[in-house]
């Protein structure tokens, strides 16, 4: 599977505290769901056990919105990260 990143997604990855590897893993093995504008969403929880913006969290959830350009070739549009 090929995962490419839109520049907007790369900015959100850095801003929201996730990694490109976590995004690839989310697309590869996360929960898949339909999203707006014909896109596909992927969601996956990761063990975090770390600090984010001054608070400690055990879990990080990565949510990815992507477009399938060709079979098994994804363009990641944006990334949302939740900590809980």
Wavefront OBJ file of the C-alpha trace (Angstrom):
o trace
v 0.000 0.000 0.000
v 1.229 3.484 -0.855
v 0.415 6.399 1.456
v 1.227 9.927 0.281
v 0.753 13.131 2.270
v -0.846 16.393 1.197
v 1.151 19.370 2.555
v -1.812 20.254 4.793
v -1.664 16.779 6.362
v 2.066 17.123 7.058
v 1.411 20.395 8.895
v -1.371 18.814 10.972
v 0.796 15.777 11.817
v 3.448 18.008 13.354
v 0.957 20.371 14.993
v -1.144 17.603 16.550
v 1.604 15.373 17.893
v 1.466 12.271 15.753
v 3.941 10.713 13.327
v 3.913 9.693 9.674
v 4.424 6.065 10.769
v 1.341 6.221 12.999
v -0.668 7.653 10.113
v 0.513 4.875 7.774
v -0.373 2.293 10.414
v -3.823 3.847 10.866
v -4.518 3.702 7.133
v -3.179 0.153 6.934
v -4.948 -1.415 9.886
v -7.309 1.109 11.468
v -11.097 1.138 11.565
v -12.419 2.373 8.215
v -15.509 4.611 7.894
v -17.136 6.823 5.220
v -16.366 10.544 5.353
v -17.590 13.722 3.634
v -16.811 14.556 0.022
v -16.372 10.902 -0.936
v -13.323 10.501 1.255
v -12.529 7.673 3.626
v -11.756 7.996 7.321
v -9.503 5.709 9.316
v -9.248 5.570 13.101
v -6.854 3.755 15.397
v -5.895 3.950 19.076
v -2.263 3.803 20.174
v -0.826 3.292 23.638
v 0.681 6.668 24.521
v 1.511 6.882 28.243
v 2.978 10.326 27.732
v 2.543 14.048 28.150
v 0.739 16.299 25.691
v 0.464 20.019 26.391
v 1.192 19.604 30.074
v -1.162 16.695 30.782
v -0.564 12.968 30.995
v -2.587 10.627 28.756
v -2.557 6.815 28.426
v -4.034 6.697 24.899
v -3.645 8.584 21.633
v -6.265 8.214 18.895
v -5.223 9.028 15.331
v -7.971 9.813 12.820
v -6.979 10.112 9.155
v -9.032 11.437 6.230
v -7.824 10.313 2.830
v -8.730 9.865 -0.823
v -8.032 6.628 -2.658
v -6.295 7.737 -5.854
v -5.723 4.223 -7.211
v -6.322 0.827 -5.642
v -4.128 0.673 -2.536
v -2.786 4.204 -3.091
v -3.961 6.806 -0.584
v -3.530 10.580 -0.401
v -3.850 11.699 3.223
v -5.700 15.023 3.355
v -5.733 15.727 7.082
v -5.047 14.141 10.462
v -6.789 14.621 13.801
v -5.253 13.425 17.067
v -7.148 12.954 20.309
v -5.637 12.197 23.694
v -7.509 10.453 26.490
l 1 2 3 4 5 6 7 8 9 10 11 12 13 14 15 16 17 18 19 20 21 22 23 24 25 26 27 28 29 30 31 32 33 34 35 36 37 38 39 40 41 42 43 44 45 46 47 48 49 50 51 52 53 54 55 56 57 58 59 60 61 62 63 64 65 66 67 68 69 70 71 72 73 74 75 76 77 78 79 80 81 82 83 84
